[in-house]
Amino acid sequence: MIEVIHEVAPSWAFSIDCLHENQWPQNSMIIRKSSVGYARTSAKLNNPIIYADPVDAVCDFLVDLVKFFNDAHPQFMCLHAAAVAYQGGLILFPNTYNVGKSLLSAHLVAKGGRLFSDDVIPIDGDTFEGISLGCRPRLRRPLPDNITPDFEDFYNHRLGVVSRQFQYLNLSNDEQADFAERLPVRAIVLLDRKPRYHAMLSPVNLSDAIKAMVLRNFARQSGGRNILESLIGLASNVPCYRLRYDDCHQGSEMLINTFAETWAATNVLRHSEESADDVTGQGCNQFGNDARLIKGEYRRAPDVFSKAIDDERFLVNGRNNRIFHLNTLASIIWDLIETPVTAETVMSDLCQLFPDTDNHTIKTDAQLLLRQFLKNGLVQTAS
């Protein structure tokens, strides 16, 4: 297993020491080999996790390792994102799973880019630099059917350790940054991958970019307000795009052609007026059909920070550093409870603001949102 760790994270400074169990440092990660596989325990886990395959065990070990790195560097944000260096700056892809960011990043490397991350990257909120963790890229097996012969050749000449589900690529020093290397973020690209999409790159507005990074950030040590301000600063200073695509070859060609032209001319596109998706925290439907009216006056919680961007609003709960993006209705309700007010008054005001909308629909949605505000500690009630 040590050999797998060295191959997957070659630039990390690992050392081998022989210590008795009572000498192990506090909060250690412990991996024990047994007849059923590799069992790992750590302060980040409620229960041990066991993997039969050493490659899968190392992959999961790296997830915990990043969390410990994050704890040791509270000054950094840490985004679930890919990042590729191109012409002296990073293209950042803050996206969730299964949108092709690892495969797209590998295509960019095959076309001359240099990988900084295919999954997680710390961001310095003061300098807006991405920091490489030096981990090998991991691609899902098997490759899609629409892979070009050139990329298939690139892939086959860089095969590293492999598990049933994933294939690691052994990239050269020219193709991948070492641990702790830094470069400034110069573009943010949100990925939208669907079958039969023809590659299209279009600018997105500031709030869309911030919302995507808020959802992908899992570092909270520096405080939600500081994180939100840093994300606003980052997104405000670089062009932000959405790439709709299916084929990674077409998508990577689109990105390279665009950035070769815009960066060379230093004429970056700014944010368009494309509308953001409506969202409120963890989603308005989490309470099911429970829309009971809560008695008393509603008022904003005193430790909630509000920030308006592009006519949209973000809230930060100062007690737990959670960040929320409000949809249109939630933002209006937030304005209505600037001073203590009853739920009946809120719903009456909303019905006057939206005379063409069914009153029952407005009242039901408003009650669900008020309950969600309460559940997330954003408002308080008084009898």
BELPEQUI-V837515 format. One record per backbone hydrogen bond with DSSP energy under -1.0 kcal/mol. NH is the residue of the N-H (numbers start at 1). CO is the residue of the C=O. If there is no record, write none. Layout:
((NH;CO) (NH;CO))
This chain:
((5;1) (6;2) (7;3) (8;4) (9;5) (12;9) (14;12) (23;20) (24;21) (30;41) (32;39) (34;37) (38;51) (39;32) (40;49) (41;30) (45;42) (49;40) (51;38) (57;53) (58;54) (59;55) (60;56) (61;57) (62;58) (63;59) (64;60) (65;61) (66;62) (67;63) (68;64) (69;65) (70;66) (71;67) (72;68) (76;73) (77;123) (79;121) (80;216) (81;79) (82;93) (83;117) (84;91) (85;114) (86;89) (89;86) (90;184) (91;84) (92;187) (93;82) (95;93) (104;100) (105;101) (106;102) (107;103) (108;104) (109;105) (110;106) (112;109) (113;108) (114;85) (115;175) (116;83) (117;83) (121;79) (123;77) (124;129) (128;124) (130;183) (131;122) (132;181) (136;8) (139;167) (141;165) (147;144) (152;148) (153;149) (154;150) (155;151) (156;152) (157;153) (158;155) (160;168) (163;166) (167;139) (168;161) (169;137) (170;158) (171;169) (175;172) (176;172) (177;115) (180;132) (181;178) (183;130) (185;128) (186;90) (187;90) (188;239) (189;92) (190;241) (192;243) (194;245) (197;194) (200;244) (202;242) (204;240) (209;205) (210;206) (211;207) (212;208) (213;209) (214;210) (215;211) (217;213) (218;78) (223;220) (227;223) (228;224) (229;225) (230;226) (231;227) (232;228) (233;229) (234;230) (235;231) (236;232) (237;234) (241;188) (242;202) (243;190) (244;200) (245;192) (251;247) (252;248) (253;249) (254;250) (255;251) (256;252) (257;253) (258;254) (259;255) (260;256) (261;257) (262;258) (263;259) (265;261) (267;262) (283;280) (286;283) (288;285) (290;287) (291;289) (297;382) (298;341) (299;380) (301;378) (304;301) (305;316) (307;314) (309;312) (312;309) (314;307) (315;324) (316;305) (317;322) (318;303) (321;317) (324;315) (326;313) (331;327) (332;328) (333;329) (334;330) (335;331) (336;332) (337;333) (338;335) (341;298) (346;342) (347;343) (348;344) (349;345) (350;346) (351;347) (352;348) (353;349) (354;350) (357;354) (362;358) (363;359) (364;360) (365;361) (366;362) (367;363) (368;364) (369;365) (370;366) (371;367) (372;368) (373;369) (374;370) (375;371) (376;372) (377;374) (378;373) (380;299) (382;297))
